[in-house]
Amino acid sequence: MIDDVLGPSLDVLFCGINPGLMSEATGHHFARPGNRFWPALHLSGFTPRLLAPSEQHLLPSYGLGITNVVARASAKASELTREELVEGGHRLAGLVAEVRPKVLAVLGVSAYRTAFARPKAVVGLQGESVGGAPVWVLPNPSGLNAHWTLAGIAEELRRVREHIGRASAAQCQER
């Protein structure tokens, strides 16, 4: 089991599907060398430099956190059962209600569809919230997800960052 990376006042709580075997072995999220999470995070402007998985502890200083829908590690997300994903969705909703990030960003549309009974969900901002936070579904950054390029994943992450910036600006104008 890999510890969540959490902190106060999170802008985004990124939620992976479940840890891979490399992540389980190292204790770091998105640790497999072919995973594109860390490069996409940097290319999108969330971090000023490319972070290594071993530097995940720095994320809260950027207003970012990481968790997973399912805690059990596997070689592929397709090894998870529907029941595990649904149970993980309930756990995630409770965590989000407690941590209160500005946005929950779920990295994996298929897992989101199953965990939250949203079979028609697509990548992007969703029309509902989880645990009181708006949800943005992102492509799975695993190297096994050949449908998305690094540039495409980074662009979706950039859209999340811009959304948060617009929402923060709107809140400042209301004050």
FIVEXKE-884406 format. One line per field, with one value per atom (N, C-alpha, C): residue in one letter; y, x, z; residue number from 1. Coordinates in Angstrom, 3 decimals. Layout:
// FIVEXKE-884406
gudren <- [A/...]
py <- [Y/...]
px <- [X/...]
pz <- [Z/...]
marse <- [NUM/...]
END
This chain:
// FIVEXKE-884406
gudren <- [M/M/M/I/I/I/D/D/D/D/D/D/V/V/V/L/L/L/G/G/G/P/P/P/S/S/S/L/L/L/D/D/D/V/V/V/L/L/L/F/F/F/C/C/C/G/G/G/I/I/I/N/N/N/P/P/P/G/G/G/L/L/L/M/M/M/S/S/S/E/E/E/A/A/A/T/T/T/G/G/G/H/H/H/H/H/H/F/F/F/A/A/A/R/R/R/P/P/P/G/G/G/N/N/N/R/R/R/F/F/F/W/W/W/P/P/P/A/A/A/L/L/L/H/H/H/L/L/L/S/S/S/G/G/G/F/F/F/T/T/T/P/P/P/R/R/R/L/L/L/L/L/L/A/A/A/P/P/P/S/S/S/E/E/E/Q/Q/Q/H/H/H/L/L/L/L/L/L/P/P/P/S/S/S/Y/Y/Y/G/G/G/L/L/L/G/G/G/I/I/I/T/T/T/N/N/N/V/V/V/V/V/V/A/A/A/R/R/R/A/A/A/S/S/S/A/A/A/K/K/K/A/A/A/S/S/S/E/E/E/L/L/L/T/T/T/R/R/R/E/E/E/E/E/E/L/L/L/V/V/V/E/E/E/G/G/G/G/G/G/H/H/H/R/R/R/L/L/L/A/A/A/G/G/G/L/L/L/V/V/V/A/A/A/E/E/E/V/V/V/R/R/R/P/P/P/K/K/K/V/V/V/L/L/L/A/A/A/V/V/V/L/L/L/G/G/G/V/V/V/S/S/S/A/A/A/Y/Y/Y/R/R/R/T/T/T/A/A/A/F/F/F/A/A/A/R/R/R/P/P/P/K/K/K/A/A/A/V/V/V/V/V/V/G/G/G/L/L/L/Q/Q/Q/G/G/G/E/E/E/S/S/S/V/V/V/G/G/G/G/G/G/A/A/A/P/P/P/V/V/V/W/W/W/V/V/V/L/L/L/P/P/P/N/N/N/P/P/P/S/S/S/G/G/G/L/L/L/N/N/N/A/A/A/H/H/H/W/W/W/T/T/T/L/L/L/A/A/A/G/G/G/I/I/I/A/A/A/E/E/E/E/E/E/L/L/L/R/R/R/R/R/R/V/V/V/R/R/R/E/E/E/H/H/H/I/I/I/G/G/G/R/R/R/A/A/A/S/S/S/A/A/A/A/A/A/Q/Q/Q/C/C/C/Q/Q/Q/E/E/E/R/R/R]
py <- [-1.185/0.000/1.240/2.190/3.427/4.531/5.307/6.408/7.483/8.081/9.240/10.386/11.273/12.510/13.608/14.147/15.141/16.336/17.413/18.608/19.531/20.632/21.592/22.402/22.813/23.722/23.218/22.002/21.459/22.076/22.474/22.903/21.678/20.649/19.441/18.206/17.286/15.959/15.040/14.594/13.665/12.268/11.528/10.192/9.195/8.352/7.285/6.155/5.185/4.044/3.160/2.683/1.887/1.859/1.539/1.507/0.351/0.604/-0.462/-1.189/-2.248/-3.045/-2.272/-1.422/-0.597/0.415/0.975/1.913/1.200/-0.005/-0.776/-1.050/-1.378/-1.706/-0.489/0.690/1.887/2.744/2.593/3.446/4.803/4.951/6.232/6.082/7.045/7.042/7.220/6.574/6.703/6.471/5.413/5.175/4.458/3.804/3.074/4.062/3.777/4.725/5.150/4.308/4.673/5.473/5.693/6.444/7.920/8.566/9.944/10.986/10.563/11.527/12.657/12.318/13.348/14.281/13.778/14.703/15.577/15.002/15.783/16.849/16.508/17.477/18.699/18.469/19.571/20.330/19.603/20.265/21.103/20.736/21.480/22.748/22.896/24.079/23.925/22.727/22.526/22.562/22.126/22.148/22.901/23.605/24.405/23.572/22.310/21.419/20.004/19.128/17.731/17.096/16.586/15.907/14.409/13.780/12.323/11.779/10.549/9.969/10.046/9.944/10.012/11.404/12.380/13.745/14.062/13.036/13.256/14.052/14.001/14.749/16.266/16.729/18.159/18.647/17.738/18.137/19.058/18.787/19.709/21.156/21.379/22.752/23.461/22.694/23.247/23.184/22.797/22.693/21.419/20.392/19.150/17.959/16.970/15.729/14.549/13.355/12.128/11.066/10.349/9.168/8.195/7.091/6.111/5.702/5.278/4.755/3.459/2.580/1.280/1.210/0.748/0.687/-0.515/-1.579/-2.809/-2.612/-3.010/-2.921/-4.065/-3.779/-4.803/-4.421/-5.394/-5.129/-4.242/-4.450/-3.671/-3.330/-2.155/-1.745/-2.679/-3.326/-4.232/-5.449/-5.664/-6.765/-6.460/-5.220/-4.836/-5.283/-5.599/-5.988/-4.747/-4.892/-3.828/-3.470/-4.485/-4.261/-3.434/-3.715/-2.939/-1.475/-1.239/0.138/0.876/0.223/0.867/1.162/0.197/0.415/1.542/1.570/2.642/4.000/4.046/5.300/5.850/4.959/5.397/5.938/5.226/5.672/7.023/7.164/8.409/9.582/9.373/10.454/10.932/9.999/10.376/11.143/10.704/11.396/12.808/12.959/14.280/15.207/14.694/15.510/15.973/15.145/15.495/16.480/16.229/17.030/18.330/18.305/19.462/20.138/19.369/20.007/20.857/21.796/22.602/21.759/20.757/19.858/18.459/17.458/16.066/15.701/15.289/14.917/13.418/12.685/11.231/10.853/10.140/9.768/8.393/8.374/7.122/7.132/7.341/7.478/6.168/5.039/3.759/3.473/3.724/3.512/4.465/5.707/6.675/6.201/5.762/5.287/4.195/3.254/2.123/2.543/3.256/3.616/4.495/5.338/6.298/6.104/4.933/4.595/5.692/6.102/7.112/6.508/5.588/4.844/5.698/6.887/7.735/8.864/8.852/9.922/9.969/11.161/11.381/12.243/12.335/13.167/14.606/15.270/16.671/16.908/18.134/18.523/17.828/17.203/16.470/17.385/16.976/17.769/17.526/16.681/16.396/16.497/16.473/16.532/15.200/15.012/13.857/14.412/14.074/14.564/16.073/16.727/18.182/18.903/18.181/18.810/18.536/19.531/19.264/18.197/17.419/16.312/16.600/16.396/16.482/15.110/14.455/13.150/13.374/12.724/12.853/11.500/11.499/10.231/9.537/8.227/7.448/7.688/8.130/8.422/7.196/6.012/4.792/4.679/4.164/3.906/2.892/2.113/1.145/1.815/3.083/3.827/4.498/3.755/4.244/5.252/5.416/6.352/7.809/8.043/9.413/9.591/10.705/11.062/11.867/12.008/12.861/14.284/14.811/16.173/16.298/15.292/15.319/15.267/14.443/14.358/15.680/16.238/17.526/18.625/18.604/19.611/19.496/18.279/18.101/18.592/18.315/18.812/20.343/20.938/22.405/22.987/22.311/22.778/22.776/21.766/21.721/22.920/23.157/24.276/25.604/25.794/27.038/27.172/26.073/26.079/26.551/26.046/26.447/27.928/28.401/29.820/30.699/30.282/31.054/31.034/29.880/29.775/30.631/30.647/31.461/32.950/33.334/34.741/35.166/34.290/34.598/34.767/33.919/34.037/35.341/35.769/37.041/38.221/38.161/39.249/39.317/38.162/38.134/38.777/38.813/39.352/40.821]
px <- [0.846/0.000/0.885/0.536/1.297/0.541/1.264/0.632/0.154/-0.982/-1.458/-0.490/-0.402/0.366/-0.668/-0.753/-1.785/-1.168/-1.880/-1.450/-2.635/-2.429/-3.521/-3.756/-4.968/-5.318/-4.867/-5.249/-4.865/-5.691/-5.006/-5.701/-6.250/-5.413/-5.799/-5.387/-6.310/-5.995/-6.050/-4.884/-4.808/-5.108/-5.885/-6.280/-5.971/-4.965/-4.660/-5.661/-5.600/-6.510/-6.078/-4.844/-4.248/-2.751/-1.973/-0.522/-0.100/0.905/1.538/2.528/3.093/4.034/5.301/5.768/6.950/6.647/5.461/5.067/5.001/4.449/4.388/5.792/6.722/8.086/8.840/8.585/9.322/8.601/7.273/6.488/6.192/6.404/6.181/5.127/4.253/3.199/3.780/3.165/3.550/5.047/5.567/7.018/7.569/6.747/7.252/7.867/9.056/9.730/8.908/8.046/7.246/6.001/5.730/4.537/4.760/3.760/3.909/3.345/2.958/2.386/3.365/4.557/5.502/5.914/6.254/6.551/5.348/4.150/2.968/2.674/2.889/2.669/3.552/4.804/5.737/5.378/5.134/4.826/3.556/2.642/1.390/1.549/2.691/2.932/2.593/2.198/1.899/3.162/4.283/5.549/6.593/7.493/8.481/9.591/9.699/10.690/10.135/10.761/10.359/10.742/9.750/9.999/10.134/10.963/11.065/10.008/9.563/8.601/9.060/10.356/10.878/10.733/10.348/10.142/8.655/7.827/6.388/6.042/6.900/6.656/6.635/7.168/7.170/5.827/4.985/3.733/2.854/2.660/1.802/2.288/3.586/4.082/3.616/3.165/2.591/1.063/0.490/-0.959/-1.518/-0.682/-1.067/-0.969/-1.805/-1.756/-2.039/-1.796/-2.045/-2.664/-3.628/-4.208/-4.530/-5.191/-5.626/-7.063/-7.779/-9.125/-9.029/-8.125/-7.940/-6.509/-6.357/-5.024/-4.207/-4.862/-4.160/-3.333/-2.068/-1.182/-1.459/-1.254/-1.379/-0.505/-0.251/0.542/-0.232/-1.553/-2.409/-3.709/-4.238/-5.498/-6.641/-6.537/-7.597/-7.745/-6.796/-6.870/-7.813/-8.233/-9.119/-10.547/-11.264/-12.666/-13.560/-14.751/-15.749/-16.011/-16.113/-16.387/-15.280/-14.033/-12.919/-13.025/-13.356/-13.462/-14.625/-15.768/-16.923/-16.616/-16.038/-15.661/-14.634/-13.677/-12.681/-13.301/-14.338/-15.035/-15.688/-16.266/-16.870/-15.795/-14.673/-13.575/-13.050/-12.902/-12.387/-13.305/-14.606/-15.553/-15.384/-15.175/-14.943/-13.655/-12.593/-11.306/-11.411/-12.076/-12.222/-13.024/-14.070/-14.866/-14.022/-13.083/-12.201/-11.109/-10.462/-9.310/-9.741/-10.870/-11.463/-10.567/-10.086/-9.324/-10.247/-9.672/-10.479/-11.001/-10.203/-10.584/-10.074/-10.891/-10.452/-10.186/-8.965/-8.583/-8.321/-9.238/-9.140/-8.428/-7.324/-6.482/-6.884/-7.929/-8.391/-9.894/-10.364/-11.799/-12.546/-11.961/-12.661/-12.872/-11.860/-11.985/-13.025/-13.032/-14.024/-15.432/-15.623/-16.941/-17.460/-16.592/-16.999/-17.173/-16.192/-16.221/-17.409/-17.839/-18.902/-20.160/-20.287/-21.478/-21.806/-20.802/-20.957/-20.472/-21.235/-20.765/-20.488/-21.023/-20.825/-19.818/-19.143/-18.177/-17.069/-16.613/-15.495/-14.451/-13.284/-12.219/-12.707/-12.439/-12.816/-13.529/-13.991/-14.723/-16.080/-16.422/-17.684/-18.780/-20.011/-21.149/-21.525/-20.798/-21.103/-19.829/-20.033/-18.889/-18.762/-17.611/-17.353/-16.844/-17.510/-17.093/-17.117/-17.919/-18.025/-17.064/-16.199/-15.234/-15.621/-15.451/-15.659/-14.672/-15.089/-14.260/-13.824/-12.545/-11.990/-11.412/-11.932/-11.410/-10.305/-9.183/-7.998/-7.637/-6.864/-6.405/-5.451/-5.464/-4.528/-3.117/-2.149/-0.812/0.081/-0.435/0.348/0.856/2.043/2.590/1.768/0.937/0.064/-1.107/-1.377/-2.477/-1.947/-1.960/-1.387/-2.287/-3.528/-4.445/-4.047/-3.276/-2.915/-1.404/-0.972/0.446/0.781/2.054/2.483/1.963/2.062/1.589/0.083/-0.678/-2.118/-2.480/-1.773/-2.010/-1.644/-0.498/-0.071/-1.083/-1.657/-2.657/-3.905/-4.341/-5.496/-5.171/-3.972/-3.559/-3.511/-3.045/-3.000/-4.405/-5.391/-6.770/-7.272/-6.874/-7.250/-6.636/-5.348/-4.649/-5.309/-5.672/-6.334/-7.719/-8.427/-9.742/-9.619/-8.627/-8.405/-8.068/-7.241/-6.898/-8.115/-9.005/-10.224/-11.142/-11.267/-12.128/-11.596/-10.265/-9.665/-9.859/-9.714/-9.913/-11.354/-12.299/-13.705/-14.007/-13.387/-13.594/-13.036/-11.902/-11.309/-12.203/-12.830/-13.720/-14.971/-15.418/-16.614/-16.372/-15.155/-14.823/-14.774]
pz <- [0.000/0.000/0.000/-0.830/-0.950/-0.230/0.550/1.270/0.300/0.637/-0.104/0.122/-0.856/-0.722/-0.568/0.640/0.949/1.655/1.648/2.352/2.516/3.226/3.409/2.132/1.920/0.819/-0.548/-0.895/-2.194/-3.314/-4.364/-5.573/-6.291/-6.426/-7.152/-6.357/-6.236/-5.738/-6.946/-7.406/-8.516/-7.984/-8.731/-8.298/-9.402/-9.159/-10.085/-9.909/-10.794/-10.705/-9.543/-9.597/-8.519/-8.750/-7.713/-7.893/-8.798/-9.604/-10.362/-9.463/-9.983/-9.192/-8.856/-9.768/-9.497/-8.392/-8.413/-7.355/-6.012/-6.022/-4.785/-4.251/-5.138/-4.727/-4.192/-4.768/-4.376/-3.337/-3.258/-2.379/-2.976/-4.279/-4.963/-6.051/-6.121/-7.137/-8.532/-9.505/-10.916/-11.115/-10.502/-10.468/-11.697/-12.482/-13.644/-14.631/-15.141/-16.043/-17.260/-17.789/-18.951/-18.622/-17.340/-16.966/-17.272/-17.814/-18.281/-17.321/-16.113/-15.166/-14.845/-14.406/-13.962/-15.096/-16.299/-17.399/-17.780/-17.809/-18.168/-17.116/-15.855/-14.778/-14.987/-15.340/-15.586/-16.871/-17.952/-19.225/-19.151/-18.277/-18.130/-17.304/-16.626/-15.813/-14.346/-13.919/-12.502/-11.646/-12.194/-11.442/-12.254/-11.586/-12.311/-12.960/-12.560/-13.159/-13.116/-13.863/-13.875/-12.542/-11.834/-10.561/-10.807/-10.008/-10.014/-9.061/-9.252/-8.326/-6.861/-6.638/-5.264/-4.655/-5.459/-4.963/-4.770/-4.721/-4.577/-3.324/-2.323/-1.082/-1.311/-2.443/-2.757/-3.290/-3.743/-4.386/-3.538/-2.242/-1.471/-1.480/-1.655/-1.716/-2.989/-3.975/-5.211/-5.190/-4.049/-3.937/-4.553/-4.666/-5.330/-4.394/-4.621/-3.861/-4.777/-4.266/-5.040/-4.135/-4.703/-4.085/-5.210/-4.872/-5.863/-5.568/-6.605/-6.398/-5.596/-6.000/-5.351/-4.829/-3.599/-2.988/-3.447/-3.890/-4.266/-5.527/-5.459/-6.615/-7.583/-8.871/-9.896/-11.085/-11.941/-13.140/-14.118/-14.192/-15.089/-14.360/-14.646/-14.017/-14.399/-15.535/-15.978/-15.064/-14.161/-13.203/-12.031/-11.900/-10.797/-11.088/-10.025/-10.196/-10.131/-10.661/-10.587/-9.126/-8.282/-6.862/-6.210/-6.551/-5.991/-6.409/-7.658/-8.147/-7.488/-7.358/-6.714/-5.250/-4.550/-3.150/-3.042/-3.963/-3.982/-4.239/-5.067/-5.321/-4.062/-3.258/-1.989/-1.036/-0.959/-0.101/-0.578/-1.894/-2.466/-2.156/-2.265/-1.955/-0.519/0.407/1.805/1.987/1.311/1.406/0.844/-0.283/-0.897/0.014/0.640/1.569/2.748/3.161/4.286/3.876/2.743/2.301/1.616/0.935/0.274/-0.769/-1.760/-2.837/-3.705/-4.435/-5.350/-6.506/-6.926/-8.018/-7.705/-7.990/-7.986/-9.439/-9.743/-11.110/-11.158/-11.789/-11.872/-13.162/-13.019/-14.157/-14.692/-15.490/-16.071/-16.244/-17.454/-17.707/-17.467/-17.825/-17.625/-16.147/-15.339/-13.899/-13.307/-13.752/-13.270/-13.620/-14.846/-15.276/-14.355/-14.021/-13.182/-11.728/-11.183/-9.759/-9.401/-10.319/-10.014/-10.858/-11.490/-12.280/-13.293/-14.041/-15.088/-16.417/-16.990/-18.163/-19.397/-19.465/-20.647/-20.405/-19.270/-18.963/-20.017/-20.293/-21.218/-20.513/-21.101/-20.552/-20.505/-19.381/-19.222/-17.903/-17.722/-16.523/-16.537/-15.430/-15.327/-14.801/-14.977/-14.535/-13.089/-12.402/-11.004/-10.171/-8.862/-7.957/-7.227/-6.618/-5.752/-4.433/-3.358/-2.051/-1.943/-2.783/-2.757/-3.685/-4.384/-5.288/-6.740/-7.610/-9.028/-9.499/-10.499/-10.995/-12.417/-12.655/-14.002/-14.303/-15.325/-15.723/-16.746/-16.496/-17.342/-17.941/-19.022/-19.562/-18.589/-18.602/-17.805/-18.372/-17.546/-18.059/-18.249/-17.968/-18.139/-19.569/-19.701/-21.032/-21.803/-21.100/-21.756/-22.470/-22.154/-22.777/-24.046/-25.137/-26.390/-27.103/-26.649/-27.300/-27.056/-26.001/-25.642/-25.686/-26.279/-26.292/-25.043/-24.766/-23.658/-23.854/-25.066/-25.333/-25.074/-25.455/-25.233/-23.761/-23.003/-21.558/-20.890/-21.275/-20.709/-21.023/-22.219/-22.596/-21.715/-21.441/-20.550/-19.136/-18.650/-17.330/-17.321/-18.412/-18.515/-18.408/-19.002/-18.930/-17.487/-16.717/-15.297/-14.581/-14.836/-14.175/-14.519/-15.777/-16.188/-15.554/-15.435/-14.781/-13.335/-12.636/-11.241/-11.173/-12.105/-12.143/-12.366/-13.275/-13.525/-12.309/-11.676/-10.501/-9.351/-9.176/-8.109/-8.397/-9.659/-10.035/-9.778/-10.087/-9.865/-8.380/-7.554/-6.109/-5.580/-6.102/-5.658/-6.038/-7.211/-7.651/-6.794/-6.287/-5.451/-4.083/-3.658/-2.328/-2.320]
marse <- [1/1/1/2/2/2/3/3/3/4/4/4/5/5/5/6/6/6/7/7/7/8/8/8/9/9/9/10/10/10/11/11/11/12/12/12/13/13/13/14/14/14/15/15/15/16/16/16/17/17/17/18/18/18/19/19/19/20/20/20/21/21/21/22/22/22/23/23/23/24/24/24/25/25/25/26/26/26/27/27/27/28/28/28/29/29/29/30/30/30/31/31/31/32/32/32/33/33/33/34/34/34/35/35/35/36/36/36/37/37/37/38/38/38/39/39/39/40/40/40/41/41/41/42/42/42/43/43/43/44/44/44/45/45/45/46/46/46/47/47/47/48/48/48/49/49/49/50/50/50/51/51/51/52/52/52/53/53/53/54/54/54/55/55/55/56/56/56/57/57/57/58/58/58/59/59/59/60/60/60/61/61/61/62/62/62/63/63/63/64/64/64/65/65/65/66/66/66/67/67/67/68/68/68/69/69/69/70/70/70/71/71/71/72/72/72/73/73/73/74/74/74/75/75/75/76/76/76/77/77/77/78/78/78/79/79/79/80/80/80/81/81/81/82/82/82/83/83/83/84/84/84/85/85/85/86/86/86/87/87/87/88/88/88/89/89/89/90/90/90/91/91/91/92/92/92/93/93/93/94/94/94/95/95/95/96/96/96/97/97/97/98/98/98/99/99/99/100/100/100/101/101/101/102/102/102/103/103/103/104/104/104/105/105/105/106/106/106/107/107/107/108/108/108/109/109/109/110/110/110/111/111/111/112/112/112/113/113/113/114/114/114/115/115/115/116/116/116/117/117/117/118/118/118/119/119/119/120/120/120/121/121/121/122/122/122/123/123/123/124/124/124/125/125/125/126/126/126/127/127/127/128/128/128/129/129/129/130/130/130/131/131/131/132/132/132/133/133/133/134/134/134/135/135/135/136/136/136/137/137/137/138/138/138/139/139/139/140/140/140/141/141/141/142/142/142/143/143/143/144/144/144/145/145/145/146/146/146/147/147/147/148/148/148/149/149/149/150/150/150/151/151/151/152/152/152/153/153/153/154/154/154/155/155/155/156/156/156/157/157/157/158/158/158/159/159/159/160/160/160/161/161/161/162/162/162/163/163/163/164/164/164/165/165/165/166/166/166/167/167/167/168/168/168/169/169/169/170/170/170/171/171/171/172/172/172/173/173/173/174/174/174/175/175/175]
END
